[in-house]
Amino acid sequence: MEPAVVNAGSKLLKFNHALPDCGTKAALIFSILRSSILTACFVTDTNYSKYIASIIEGAVQHISSRRFEIGGLDLTNLFAKELGESNPHVNLSISDVEKLKEHYACCSEDDAAYRRFQQGCPEEQHTLPDGQVIKIGRERYTVGEALFQPSILGLEAHGIVEQLVRCISTVSTENHRQLLENTVLCGGTASMAGFEDRFQKEAAVSSSAIRPSLVKAPEYMPDNLTSNSAWVGGAILAKVVFPQNQHLTKADYDENGPSIIHRKCF
């Protein structure tokens, strides 16, 4: 389980507390806060997984929540493997690959386009900080395709759009349309070039009679809102809880131990 992190000014508190999927669920809750939408289906990601959840009138429908076992770290490792095979002479660190993924990774228009890119794709050269030169071509499309074809990662699972449809199908039918027509993407993966277009195209051929459609961020919001949704939501939450003395500092935790979390926050 990944540690929870609370940053209160200069006071930084990290702890491994018994909250399942703490990092993922915190990101989900913060993303809900930044969107100001009370009924929607949220798709948010962390390094270790994606989390799909139906929210009705602000309440998470736990019975319909799904954990999609592909996270940002899985995509980074896939990209590293692909680049290593096509550039065997280059020594790549994970931090190098992470930066390359953020800059180059993208989604193809559809499965047919992805297959064409695998047969032949223009290459770009990129100079690493240490002076090594790397070529990047078809590998950039493999990263995004794994979200729609998990078999690329060796997983027997449906793609992200079908996972979303199946998640929503478990809640009351009267909420299906509102949830599907209010799909909110959060996290770094959702900012990948071509992801939203591919998502909409896959939605058009999904098993649902009602096509999932994405909720766009208002124009006045910052360009990087999608990738920073959890941080924006966390900032909103901080403004609410700090005046009510519901926050914790490192000194609080050191003095009282884990029990203070339940006394102050639950």
BELHUMO-V465247 format. One line per field, one symbol per residue. ss: DSSP state (2 for helix, 1 for strand, 0 for the rest). phi: phi as a letter, one per 20 degrees, with the letter a starting at -180 (. if undefined). burial: 1 if it has 9 or more other C-alpha atoms within 8 Angstrom, else 0. A space follows every 50 residues. Layout:
BEGIN
ss: ???
phi: ???
burial: ???
END
This chain:
BEGIN
ss: 00011111001111100000022222222222222000011111100001 11111100110222011100022222222222222200000002222222 22220100002222222220000111100000111100222222222202 22200000022222222200002222222200111002222010222222 22220000000001000000000000002222222222222000000002 2222220022222220
phi: .ffeccddmeeddcbedfcflgffffffffffffemdecaddccccfdad cdbedclndfeffdfcdefcdgfffffffffffffecfededefffffff ffedfbdffafffffffffabgdddcefgenfdcdccfgfefgffffdcg fgendebffffffffffffeegffdgffffecedecofffefgnffffgf ffffdffefdffceeefgfffffefgfdgffffffffgfeeffeldecdf fgfffdngfffffedc
burial: 00110100000110000000011111111111110001111111110111 11111100001001110101110111111101110010010001011101 10001111110011011000100000110000111111111111111111 10000001111111101110100011011111111111111101110111 11100100001111100000000011111111110111001100011111 0110000001100000
END
